[in-house]
């Protein structure tokens, strides 16, 4: 990605701040985070509600350091897990220096706002936050329809600016990044220039495995699974031994996750191990165990282990 801020004089003040990326499920928040960071820090799948907790990605541009808060999608919660996810998203929006509301341009083509977008618009109004509107996936929509969608949303009077982007291809992202960086508060950076995320490696490793479960399992079963890194052991040869537990809510789910002869969990483990080795640049010995924990999605201690704060 071209660094549009590289021409800023070295004597310019440094800037640092939090940028919350909010939106409905599956609008491209995690894809945009990874594109801005230039590295994978948030898992991405075609299924909605993939992101469960706030992930901090770090994008340094010129004299500015943007801490990107990739939040869970905002939807109508049903379980305690759902409520904690939505609360995490709104907490990210409330506490950030800047808020970017990402809207799927393909969904915004109609005459009226879709239900999910309208809910977020009302939520922003309730907390008194102005946001930057990012119409994403513009490569899928004709420009005249994009302009109509932008005008319709801007008329809600909660957006200060509008950008049309494609998080997947990077189209328009550099301009939006430069805009955000220039509006961050003046202040010192809190992270080294080469750091791309602020998330415990144990949690990121669990997220990688959960991503592979989402990709391999069908229908609703991925939403009934959770992954925790139980043990992380540094080996003398420089490799690492990682032991993870895949929690499911029913014995029948366990049989599906294991697969015939353990084939499914082996495939998931192989995919996760390969990505972790690429990410960490060393050998990884990954061991997955599947356990039944009924109603884990309602268990406060389990949700805290996932990085969700139930007091938000």
C-alpha positions as CSV (number, residue, x, y, z in Angstrom):
1,X,0.0,0.0,0.0
2,X,1.3,3.4,-0.9
3,X,2.0,5.5,2.2
4,X,0.2,8.8,1.4
5,X,1.7,10.4,4.6
6,X,5.4,9.7,3.8
7,X,5.9,13.3,2.6
8,X,5.0,14.8,6.0
9,X,8.0,16.7,7.4
10,X,9.9,14.9,10.2
11,X,9.5,17.8,12.5
12,X,5.7,17.5,12.3
13,X,4.1,16.4,15.7
14,X,3.4,12.7,16.2
15,X,-0.2,11.7,16.5
16,X,-1.8,8.8,18.2
17,X,-5.3,7.6,18.8
18,X,-8.0,5.0,18.7
19,X,-10.2,4.5,15.7
20,X,-13.2,2.3,16.2
21,X,-14.5,0.3,13.3
22,X,-18.2,-0.5,13.8
23,X,-20.9,-1.9,11.7
24,X,-23.4,-4.8,11.2
25,X,-22.0,-8.3,11.0
26,X,-20.0,-9.2,7.9
27,X,-19.6,-5.7,6.4
28,X,-15.8,-5.9,6.2
29,X,-14.5,-4.6,9.5
30,X,-11.9,-7.3,10.0
31,X,-10.9,-7.2,6.3
32,X,-10.4,-3.5,6.6
33,X,-8.4,-3.9,9.8
34,X,-6.1,-6.4,8.1
35,X,-5.7,-4.2,5.0
36,X,-4.8,-1.1,7.1
37,X,-2.4,-3.0,9.3
38,X,-0.8,-4.8,6.3
39,X,-0.9,-8.1,8.2
40,X,-3.6,-10.6,9.4
41,X,-4.6,-9.6,13.0
42,X,-8.3,-10.3,12.7
43,X,-9.8,-13.6,11.5
44,X,-12.1,-13.4,8.5
45,X,-14.8,-15.9,7.3
46,X,-17.9,-15.6,5.1
47,X,-20.0,-16.3,8.1
48,X,-21.6,-13.4,10.1
49,X,-20.5,-12.8,13.7
50,X,-17.0,-14.2,13.2
51,X,-15.4,-11.5,15.4
52,X,-16.4,-12.0,19.1
53,X,-14.1,-9.6,21.0
54,X,-12.3,-6.3,20.3
55,X,-9.1,-6.8,18.4
56,X,-6.5,-3.9,18.3
57,X,-4.6,-3.5,15.1
58,X,-1.8,-0.9,14.8
59,X,-1.3,1.0,11.6
60,X,1.6,3.5,11.5
61,X,1.5,6.1,8.7
62,X,4.1,8.8,8.6
63,X,4.0,10.6,12.0
64,X,0.6,9.1,13.0
65,X,-0.2,5.8,14.7
66,X,-3.7,4.6,14.4
67,X,-4.9,1.9,16.9
68,X,-7.8,0.2,15.0
69,X,-10.5,-1.2,17.2
70,X,-12.0,-4.1,15.2
71,X,-15.3,-4.6,17.0
72,X,-17.9,-7.4,16.8
73,X,-20.8,-6.8,14.5
74,X,-23.8,-5.1,16.0
75,X,-27.0,-7.2,15.9
76,X,-30.0,-8.1,18.0
77,X,-28.5,-10.1,20.9
78,X,-30.1,-13.3,22.2
79,X,-27.5,-15.1,24.3
80,X,-25.3,-13.7,27.0
81,X,-22.4,-14.1,24.5
82,X,-24.4,-12.0,22.0
83,X,-25.0,-9.2,24.6
84,X,-21.3,-9.2,25.6
85,X,-20.3,-8.9,21.9
86,X,-22.7,-6.0,21.2
87,X,-21.6,-4.3,24.4
88,X,-18.0,-4.6,23.3
89,X,-18.8,-3.0,20.0
90,X,-20.5,0.0,21.5
91,X,-17.8,0.4,24.2
92,X,-15.3,0.6,21.4
93,X,-17.3,3.3,19.7
94,X,-17.9,5.3,22.9
95,X,-14.3,5.3,24.0
96,X,-12.5,5.9,20.6
97,X,-11.1,9.2,19.3
98,X,-12.7,8.5,15.9
99,X,-15.5,6.3,14.8
100,X,-15.8,4.8,11.4
101,X,-19.2,3.2,10.5
102,X,-18.7,0.7,7.8
103,X,-21.7,0.0,5.7
104,X,-22.0,-2.7,3.0
105,X,-22.7,-0.6,-0.1
106,X,-24.5,-3.5,-1.7
107,X,-27.0,-3.6,1.2
108,X,-27.5,0.2,1.2
109,X,-28.9,0.5,-2.4
110,X,-32.5,0.5,-1.4
111,X,-34.7,3.5,-0.8
112,X,-34.8,3.0,3.0
113,X,-32.1,2.0,5.5
114,X,-31.8,-1.7,6.2
115,X,-32.7,-2.7,9.7
116,X,-29.1,-3.3,10.9
117,X,-27.8,0.1,9.6
118,X,-30.8,1.9,11.0
119,X,-30.1,0.4,14.4
120,X,-26.5,1.6,14.4
121,X,-27.5,5.0,13.2
122,X,-29.9,5.3,16.2
123,X,-27.2,3.9,18.5
124,X,-24.7,6.6,17.4
125,X,-27.3,9.3,17.9
126,X,-28.1,7.9,21.3
127,X,-24.4,8.1,22.5
128,X,-23.9,11.5,20.8
129,X,-21.1,10.4,18.5
130,X,-20.4,11.7,15.0
131,X,-18.9,9.1,12.7
132,X,-17.1,8.8,9.4
133,X,-19.1,6.8,7.0
134,X,-17.2,4.2,4.9
135,X,-19.3,2.6,2.2
136,X,-17.5,-0.7,1.6
137,X,-17.5,-3.2,-1.2
138,X,-17.9,-0.4,-3.8
139,X,-16.6,-2.7,-6.5
140,X,-19.9,-4.5,-6.3
141,X,-22.2,-1.5,-6.9
142,X,-22.6,0.9,-9.8
143,X,-21.4,4.5,-9.0
144,X,-24.8,6.2,-9.5
145,X,-26.3,3.8,-6.9
146,X,-23.3,4.5,-4.6
147,X,-24.0,8.2,-4.7
148,X,-27.7,7.7,-3.9
149,X,-26.7,5.5,-0.9
150,X,-24.2,8.0,0.3
151,X,-26.7,10.9,0.1
152,X,-29.4,8.8,1.9
153,X,-27.0,8.0,4.8
154,X,-25.5,11.4,5.0
155,X,-29.0,12.8,5.4
156,X,-29.1,11.1,8.8
157,X,-26.9,14.0,10.1
158,X,-24.6,11.8,12.1
159,X,-21.7,11.6,9.7
160,X,-19.0,14.2,9.3
161,X,-17.5,12.7,6.1
162,X,-18.1,9.9,3.6
163,X,-15.5,7.6,1.9
164,X,-16.2,4.9,-0.7
165,X,-13.8,2.1,-0.3
166,X,-13.1,-1.6,-1.0
167,X,-11.4,-3.1,2.0
168,X,-10.7,-6.2,-0.1
169,X,-8.9,-4.5,-3.0
170,X,-7.7,-1.4,-1.1
171,X,-9.5,1.0,-3.4
172,X,-10.0,4.3,-1.5
173,X,-8.4,3.0,1.7
174,X,-5.3,5.1,1.5
175,X,-7.2,8.3,1.2
176,X,-9.4,7.4,4.2
177,X,-6.4,6.5,6.2
178,X,-4.7,9.8,5.6
179,X,-7.9,11.6,6.6
180,X,-8.1,9.6,9.9
181,X,-4.4,10.1,10.7
182,X,-4.6,13.8,10.2
183,X,-7.4,14.0,12.8
184,X,-5.9,12.0,15.6
185,X,-4.9,13.9,18.7
186,X,-1.3,15.1,18.9
187,X,0.7,12.8,21.2
188,X,3.4,10.2,21.5
189,X,3.1,6.7,20.1
190,X,2.5,3.9,22.6
191,X,3.7,1.1,20.3
192,X,6.9,0.4,18.3
193,X,6.7,1.3,14.6
194,X,6.8,-2.4,13.6
195,X,4.2,-3.7,16.0
196,X,0.9,-4.6,14.2
197,X,-1.4,-5.7,17.0
198,X,-2.0,-5.6,20.7
199,X,-3.5,-9.0,21.4
200,X,-2.1,-11.8,23.5
201,X,-0.6,-14.5,21.2
202,X,-2.5,-17.1,23.1
203,X,-5.7,-15.4,22.2
204,X,-4.7,-14.9,18.6
205,X,-3.7,-18.5,18.2
206,X,-7.2,-19.6,19.5
207,X,-8.8,-17.2,17.1
208,X,-6.9,-18.8,14.2
209,X,-8.1,-22.2,15.2
210,X,-11.7,-20.9,15.5
211,X,-11.5,-19.4,12.0
212,X,-10.6,-22.8,10.6
213,X,-13.6,-24.3,12.5
214,X,-15.9,-21.6,11.0
215,X,-14.6,-22.4,7.5
216,X,-14.8,-26.2,7.8
217,X,-18.1,-26.6,9.7
218,X,-21.5,-25.9,8.2
219,X,-24.7,-24.1,9.1
220,X,-25.1,-23.1,12.8
221,X,-22.5,-25.4,14.4
222,X,-19.6,-22.9,14.4
223,X,-21.6,-20.6,16.6
224,X,-21.8,-23.3,19.2
225,X,-18.0,-23.7,19.3
226,X,-15.3,-21.8,21.3
227,X,-11.6,-22.2,21.5
228,X,-9.3,-21.6,24.4
229,X,-5.5,-21.9,24.5
230,X,-4.9,-24.0,27.6
231,X,-1.1,-24.4,27.5
232,X,1.8,-22.7,25.7
233,X,5.2,-24.3,26.1
234,X,8.4,-22.9,24.6
235,X,10.6,-25.8,23.4
236,X,14.4,-26.0,23.6
237,X,14.7,-26.3,19.8
238,X,12.9,-22.9,19.3
239,X,9.5,-24.5,18.5
240,X,6.4,-24.0,20.5
241,X,3.9,-26.6,21.8
242,X,0.3,-25.2,21.9
243,X,-2.6,-27.1,23.5
244,X,-6.1,-25.8,22.8
245,X,-9.6,-26.9,23.9
246,X,-12.5,-26.7,21.4
247,X,-15.6,-26.3,23.5
248,X,-19.0,-27.4,22.2
249,X,-22.4,-27.3,23.9
250,X,-23.7,-30.8,23.1
251,X,-22.3,-34.3,22.8
252,X,-23.7,-34.5,19.2
253,X,-21.6,-31.4,18.4
254,X,-18.5,-33.1,19.7
255,X,-19.0,-36.0,17.3
256,X,-19.3,-33.6,14.3
257,X,-16.3,-31.5,15.3
258,X,-14.2,-34.7,15.7
259,X,-15.4,-36.2,12.4
260,X,-15.2,-39.8,11.3
261,X,-12.0,-41.3,12.7
262,X,-11.1,-37.8,14.0
263,X,-10.6,-36.6,10.4
264,X,-12.4,-33.2,10.8
265,X,-10.4,-32.1,13.9
266,X,-7.2,-33.2,12.2
267,X,-7.9,-31.1,9.2
268,X,-8.7,-28.1,11.4
269,X,-5.5,-28.6,13.3
270,X,-3.4,-28.9,10.2
271,X,-4.8,-25.7,8.7
272,X,-4.4,-23.8,12.0
273,X,-0.9,-25.1,12.6
274,X,0.3,-24.1,9.1
275,X,-1.0,-20.5,9.5
276,X,0.5,-20.2,12.9
277,X,3.9,-21.4,11.7
278,X,3.7,-18.9,8.8
279,X,2.7,-16.1,11.2
280,X,5.3,-16.9,13.9
281,X,8.1,-18.0,11.6
282,X,8.9,-21.2,13.6
283,X,7.6,-24.7,14.1
284,X,4.4,-25.2,15.9
285,X,3.2,-28.4,17.6
286,X,-0.6,-27.9,17.9
287,X,-2.8,-30.3,19.9
288,X,-6.6,-29.9,19.9
289,X,-9.0,-31.4,22.4
290,X,-12.8,-31.3,22.0
291,X,-14.8,-31.0,25.2
292,X,-18.5,-30.6,26.0
293,X,-19.3,-27.6,28.1
294,X,-23.1,-27.1,28.2
295,X,-24.3,-23.5,27.8
296,X,-20.7,-22.1,27.6
297,X,-22.1,-19.1,25.8
298,X,-23.9,-18.1,29.1
299,X,-20.9,-18.8,31.4
300,X,-19.4,-15.5,32.6
301,X,-16.0,-17.0,33.3
302,X,-15.8,-18.5,29.9
303,X,-16.8,-15.3,28.2
304,X,-14.1,-13.4,30.2
305,X,-11.6,-16.0,28.9
306,X,-12.6,-14.9,25.4
307,X,-11.7,-11.3,26.1
308,X,-15.3,-10.1,26.7
309,X,-16.0,-7.9,29.7
310,X,-19.5,-8.5,31.0
311,X,-19.5,-5.2,32.9
312,X,-19.5,-3.1,29.7
